[in-house]
């Protein structure tokens, strides 16, 4: 199974480009991450999952990198957009979805690596959009794939598997929009908004 990550990567690149300088210190739905730190995380995960698609283990890949908003430079909009394009391009290779790879210090099947990358793009796209007051569009195919991924960690008995990946589930109505159900399963409150 292969999934085109391009729509999710392109949407996230648009959102990154829409971040104003005075929003860098704004809070996000990701606990302990302001916008600048989230941007650094997005840039880092883009590099990590591009390497994962190529089955290349970069130096220091034995543990997940720590995001640090103080390290993003003035050219972050262009830099992150380029990294996102490279990420999407790398996962267009069917070989990326086969065999084993490493991402964030974890060894995992290529197919799972691609789903994790997509999950990161969609969830952090929403995080960045709501933190900066931008509209968020999710590709329907990407949303269905992410729903399948997050639902495998939902419900009783999955607490240990969720650690480090998702926060505690947020209850969302069964008939809620697809994105809201994804967010709830991933530990996000679909109604989150920046503090007044």
C-alpha positions in Angstrom: 0.0 0.0 0.0 1.3 3.5 -0.9 -0.3 6.8 -0.1 0.5 10.1 -1.7 1.7 12.4 1.0 1.9 15.4 -1.4 -1.5 17.0 -0.5 -0.8 16.9 3.2 2.7 18.2 2.8 1.6 21.0 0.4 -1.2 22.0 2.9 1.3 22.1 5.7 3.8 24.2 3.6 1.0 26.7 2.9 0.3 26.9 6.7 4.0 27.4 7.5 4.2 30.2 5.0 1.2 31.9 6.6 2.8 32.1 10.1 3.4 35.7 11.1 6.6 36.6 13.0 4.6 37.8 15.9 2.9 34.4 16.2 6.1 32.4 16.9 5.6 32.6 20.6 1.9 31.7 20.5 0.7 28.5 22.2 -0.4 25.4 20.2 -2.5 22.4 21.0 0.8 20.5 21.6 1.5 20.8 25.3 4.7 22.7 26.0 5.2 23.7 22.3 4.8 27.2 21.1 4.5 27.9 17.4 8.3 28.3 16.9 8.9 24.9 18.6 6.2 23.2 16.6 7.8 24.6 13.4 11.2 23.3 14.4 9.6 19.9 15.1 7.9 19.9 11.6 11.3 20.7 10.0 13.0 17.9 12.0 10.3 15.3 11.3 10.5 16.2 7.6 14.2 15.3 7.5 13.7 12.2 9.6 10.9 10.7 7.5 12.6 11.6 4.2 15.6 9.6 5.5 13.2 6.8 6.6 11.7 6.6 3.1 15.2 6.1 1.7 16.1 3.6 4.4 19.0 5.9 5.3 19.8 6.3 9.0 21.2 9.7 9.6 23.7 10.4 12.4 22.0 10.7 15.8 18.9 8.9 14.7 19.0 6.6 17.6 16.6 8.8 19.5 13.9 11.4 18.5 15.3 14.9 18.2 14.3 17.6 20.7 12.4 20.5 19.1 13.8 23.9 19.9 12.0 27.0 18.6 15.0 29.1 19.3 16.9 27.4 16.5 14.6 28.3 13.6 16.1 30.9 11.4 14.6 33.8 9.4 14.2 31.5 6.3 12.1 28.9 8.1 9.2 29.3 5.7 11.3 28.4 2.7 13.4 25.8 4.5 10.5 23.9 5.9 8.6 24.0 2.6 11.6 22.5 0.8 11.9 19.8 3.4 8.2 19.0 3.1 8.5 18.7 -0.7 11.4 16.3 -0.3 9.4 14.3 2.2 6.5 13.9 -0.1 8.8 13.1 -3.1 10.6 10.4 -1.1 7.4 8.6 -0.2 6.2 8.5 -3.8 8.8 5.7 -4.3 7.0 2.4 -3.8 10.2 1.0 -2.3 9.8 3.4 0.6 6.7 1.5 1.7 8.5 -1.9 1.9 11.0 -3.5 4.2 12.1 -2.0 7.5 13.3 1.5 8.3 14.1 3.7 11.3 12.4 7.0 12.3 12.6 8.8 15.6 14.9 6.1 17.0 12.4 3.4 16.3 12.7 0.5 13.9 9.4 0.0 12.0 8.1 -1.4 8.7 8.2 1.0 5.8 4.4 0.9 5.5 4.1 2.0 9.1 6.7 4.7 8.6 4.7 6.2 5.8 1.6 6.2 7.8 3.4 7.8 10.8 4.7 10.5 8.4 1.3 11.2 7.1 -0.2 11.3 10.6 2.4 13.8 11.6 1.7 16.0 8.6 -2.1 16.0 9.1 -2.1 16.4 12.9 0.6 19.1 13.0 -1.1 20.8 10.1 -4.2 21.2 12.2 -2.1 22.2 15.3 -0.4 25.0 13.3 -3.6 26.1 11.7 -5.6 26.5 14.9 -2.6 28.1 16.7 -2.2 30.7 14.0 -5.9 31.3 13.0 -5.6 29.7 9.5 -8.0 27.6 7.7 -7.2 23.9 7.5 -8.1 21.5 4.7 -7.4 17.8 4.9 -7.2 15.6 1.8 -10.0 13.0 2.1 -7.7 10.0 1.2 -5.2 11.2 3.8 -7.9 11.6 6.4 -9.1 8.1 5.9 -5.6 6.7 6.1 -4.9 8.7 9.3 -8.2 7.6 10.8 -7.2 3.9 10.2 -3.8 4.6 11.8 -5.0 6.4 14.9 -7.9 4.1 15.5 -5.5 1.2 15.9 -4.2 3.0 19.1 -7.7 4.0 20.4 -9.8 2.4 23.1 -9.0 0.5 26.2 -5.8 -1.5 26.4 -3.6 0.8 24.2 -2.3 3.2 26.8 1.3 1.9 26.7 1.3 2.0 22.9 0.1 5.6 22.9 2.9 6.8 25.1 5.1 9.3 23.2 2.8 9.1 20.2 -0.5 10.5 21.3 -2.0 12.1 24.4 -5.0 10.7 26.3 -8.0 10.3 24.0 -10.6 13.1 23.9 -14.2 12.0 23.7 -15.8 13.0 20.4 -19.3 12.2 19.2 -19.6 9.1 17.0 -21.2 11.3 14.3 -18.7 14.1 14.5 -16.8 15.1 11.4 -14.0 12.8 10.3 -11.3 15.2 11.2 -12.7 15.8 14.7 -12.8 12.0 15.3 -9.2 11.7 14.2 -8.2 14.6 16.5 -10.0 13.1 19.5 -8.4 9.7 19.0 -5.0 11.4 18.7 -5.5 13.2 22.1 -6.5 16.6 20.7 -9.6 18.6 21.6 -11.2 19.6 18.2 -12.6 22.7 20.0 -9.1 23.9 21.1 -8.4 27.6 20.5 -5.6 29.9 21.7 -6.2 31.3 25.1 -7.9 34.8 25.0 
